[in-house]
Amino acid sequence: MTALISSLDKLLQLRKFFLFRVLLVAVTLACLGPATAQDVHNEKTEITFGVLASEGATRTLEAWAPTVSLLNDTARKQDLPYRFRLEPHNEASLLEGLGRGTIDVFLSDPAAFVTAEVEEGARAILSVAQMWENKTYNQTGALVFTRNDSLLRGFEGLAGRRVMAMAPNELTGWKLAVQEARKYRLDPESIGADLLFSGGNQREVVYAVQNGLVDVGVIRAGVLENLAKQGIIKLEDFRPVAPMAHAGFPFWVSTPLFPDWVMGSMPNVPDQALGLLIGTLLAVDAQSPQARAAGGIVWQAPQNYLPVHDLLISLHARPYQNYIKQAGARIYRAYKWPTLGLAALIGFSVLFLLFELSRTKRLAENRKDVLHSEVRSKQFYRNAIEDHTVFCMLTKDGVISHVNDHFVAVLDRSRGSLVQNPFADILDESNQDLLKSQIMRAMQAGATWEGALQLLKSNGKAAWLQCTVIPVAGASKALGEIAIVASDVTQTRAGVSEKRFNNTLELIQDQVVVLRPGTMDVLFVNAAAENRLIKGRMGGGWKGKTAGNFISNEDLAALKKKAAALANGPERRMTWEVTAKGDITYEISLEYAQPDQEEPRLIAIYRDISERKEIEKAKTAFIATISHELRTPLTSIKGALGLTLSGATGEMPPKMNNLVSMAATNCERLITLINDILDLEKIEAGKMDYKLETFDLGQMLTTALDTNKFFADKFGVAVRRFADEHDGPALTYGDPTRLTQVIDNLMSNAAKFSDAGSEIQVSLKEVAGRWRISIRDYGEGIPKHAQPTMFDKFTQADSSDTRSKGGTGLGLSIVKMIVEQHQGRISFVSEEGVGTEFFIDLPVVVGETVMPIPEAEESIQNPQQFSTDAIAGEIDRNQVRADRAPVAVLEQGRMSGQDSDVVKSHSGEGIVSKFSSAGGRRRS
């Protein structure tokens, strides 16, 4: 009994232990159950995104990681069960992964896509377009290039060269280069002595050419320009081989253009994932971090890749490499059994026919699958662009047949006011001509058109759309419909918001009115104009008003005439003065502003210049006072001092003689200053008298040098006149007296700033259809800091109070004005410690016609070297004999010169514009 009880106790203990274990397992399952269910619920489908790494795996990961992150963020926000994973591949591994089914979507060159399309049933969902200087380019080609110092020019010189390309099957590289080389009867085996491939990395090809490791490189068009833009290379270090010019294409290219890279998907990718992918990428603009990381690309609808199919067939490349084997088999059979006779020939023909029928059927099935994939891709794309872009459809005649919600919102119009109405009705006038002349012609030709269009909103304002206009062909391949896919770029094109622009105008103290050309609608009025012009003339506000509401009909007609003249160009601004009530004088500046492809506008600025007019009147009165009240007594004082110095009043003591001499010198300076001010006032007021005639410059120059002999002797400076290099008189048309004044001023400056014992060299010759007078001294030279302002009023090289040379600072300003009034140019070359040379260019008289100074090379228009260096080299400027004849004519050859540091040039254009288109005018 005791043993039985003991056995029962053990059994109960075991039962308790068993129940405890069952209970523990149940609690554990209860705890783990929800977590497991939650894990199952959070499980996401992974979509592998394979990218063809054309610049290495690291660069590919850097370029496309932001895009993959954007896709994953979008999927998370939309609560979609997908996660995208990025994989860089070379072409071989990419195609292998597609074949194994480990890659779902991929980005590759067109050749790899066509291979995947034919062999694996892939379909195109998006195409890549490159952004360059704010424009999109969705085509590319291959560039064959070499170093800039290479003698290679064309494909025929590739034989025997060391050549490097990215990969044997890369379309926008080696395949296109081979196709182009065949035009020169070159096959791949004879193109290069050593043919290398970088394994798909384009930068390695560039570095190999740059460092001389190979002679020639083959890469995708645009790579060099992008590397140069990033500062990695210098574009001038390279040169294209056999470059081709394609209209509107900005990159070097050596081959025809083909569609750019394409994003494809495999058949097993869910439709929901494809919709997410297409919608997200179409919304990416060129300024987004994803586009910048990828090298400035944007996404577009898939292009037509049939030309790529044709190219691969002609190259017998994958997936059409069997063409070569089939052709070889036909040739082999034709020549292997020629003796079998007609029976064998018929038999083989039947076999061949059966084979061809079978192959054709297989290709037709493949083609059917491709077309089916294209239809599905188009449907996905249509759904995506409806949701994420501004989209509309037109009939072949340009009538709107469909608009999406974004299109209605952008134009702020109802759908009923758009559909069944001509598309031209909502375009700006200039864009209506563009629609007829370019867009509709492109549609009839079956070509896509891209560009910006200005559409009118319901309130009359402009909306800018960056459009891609696509022709849609019907079953007969004739134009059936027109699709317009666009992005709203109104704010981007405006650059600065309307509010910021108006705030800027508010800061202007003058009165500003902005008008719309043509209708003269008031677009904006700043506070100053609103208070003084608008409220004072018509009361109330300015919004919804036109210029005709606050000016007379006569003034409105004159304003429209001025606006039309500005719109027609070439001048875009004009200024005039009017006198308003209360003797207030306004200076009105009207400017026609038209930013690139934006709405033009007229900006009128009213400036009160009454105070300036009073100052001008006071200035005129002051000049008259100088003329009548100062010049006459100063002339008498000068004469009296001159008589005293000549001894007419008796001999003076030395100290008194010095004082009287100083007074005479300062009196002469004061008279010169007054005369210069009066001359300058006359020239600026247009009252300077010019007695125009045809005369001989050579004779005038001789007379002027004889007149300046005394002044040169006073400073101990000799004057050398080189023999004229032309036959006969140097005829020009002008006022000899005023031009003599020019020579006198330049000669006096040359003498004052030359060392005693040196010389001044003067020449007259014909240079490039103009007479050129040069006056060269070997004096101090003009400091560099003073050269830019030498022709300004009251400007001297030494403007300090202790300057040793006299002068008013007006001489060169007057000289410049006189020369420009003669349709001439004046310039100079100067170097400190070497000297200065002034050049005066004047028109040539041929028969009875004054010929304007023609445009010439920069070295002639603006001399940058001394013209007398060659001759001056024979003369030591410090050893010129002081007793040399002051004026001498020496026979010399043509003068040449050496480089100097600085040149400044000023030209007169006022009278030249009056010349006729024949190149001259008749002398009156």
Secondary structure, DSSP 8 states (H G I E B T S, - for coil): -HHHHHHHHHHHHHHHHHHHHHHHHHHHHHHHHHHHHHHHHH--EEEEEEEE-TT-HHHHHHHHHHHHHHHHHHHHHTT-SEEEEEEEE-HHHHHHHHHHT--SEEEE-HHHHHHHHHHH--EEEEEEEEEETTEEE-EE-EEEEEETT----SGGG-TTEEEEES-TT-IIIIIHHHHHHHTTT--HHHHEEEEEE-SS-HHHHHHHHHTTS-SEEEEETTHHHHHHHTTSS-GGGEEESS----TT--S--SS--EE--EEEE-TTS-HHHHHHHHHHHHT--TTSHHHHHTTSEEEE-----HHHHHHHHHHT-TTSTHHHHHHHHHHHHHHH-GGGHHHHHHHHHHHHHHHHHHHHHHHHHHHHHHHHHHHHHHHHHHHHHHHHSEEEEEETTSBEEEE-HHHHHHHT--HHHHTTSBGGGGB-HHHHHHIIIIIHHHHHTT--EEEEEEEE-TTS-EEEEEEEEEEEE-TTSSEEEEEEEEEE-HHHHH-S-HHHHHHHHHT-SSEEEEE-TTT-BEEEE-HHHIIIIIHHHT-S--TT-BGGGTS-HHHHHHHHHHHHHHHH-S--EEEEEEEEGGGEEEEEEEEEE--TTS--EEEEEEEE-HHHHHHHHHHHHHHHHIIIIIHHHHHHHHHHHHHHHHTTT----HHHHHHHHHHHHHHHHHHHHHHHHHHHHHHHHT------EEEEHHHHHHHHHHHTHHHHHHTT-EEEEE--SSSS--EEEE-HHHHHHHHHHHHHHHHHTS-TT-EEEEEEEEETTEEEEEEEE-SS---GGGGGGTTSTT--S--STT-SS---S-HHHHHHHHHHHTT-EEEEEEETTTEEEEEEEE-EEETTEEE------HHHHS--B-TTHHHHTTS-TTS--TTS-SEEEE--------B-SEEEEEE--TTGGGS-TTS-EE--
